[in-house]
């Protein structure tokens, strides 16, 4: 009967502050808070942020002139006008209002195709 009284005291938090049972309850709570996440999967981690599908590198190349480099797979168009439109739609969110001077497809050291785009604002 004494065991049930002790358990009931833990459940209803009836022990006075500073008593042995109070310290045990606080210790158990702290252990749960700090050690629980190591062994219990709560599923509360934030989702990882996906990388932007078109990573864009920017290099200044003079007064109001910039060189943007982006993966060639981001551009699916084949005509000059359509390529310029797609390049502009990828670059404009980063740069704001701009004008494409020229562009070129180049290979990187890893033999990967990239677009280099010369832009001025």
Buried (B, 14 or more C-beta within 10 A) or exposed (E): EEEEEEEEBBEEEEBEEEEEBBEEBEEEEEEEEEEEEEEEEEEEEEEEEEEEEBEBEBEEEEEEEBBBBBBBEBBEEEEEEEBBBBBBEBBEEBBEEBEBEEBEEEEEEEEEEBBBBBBBE
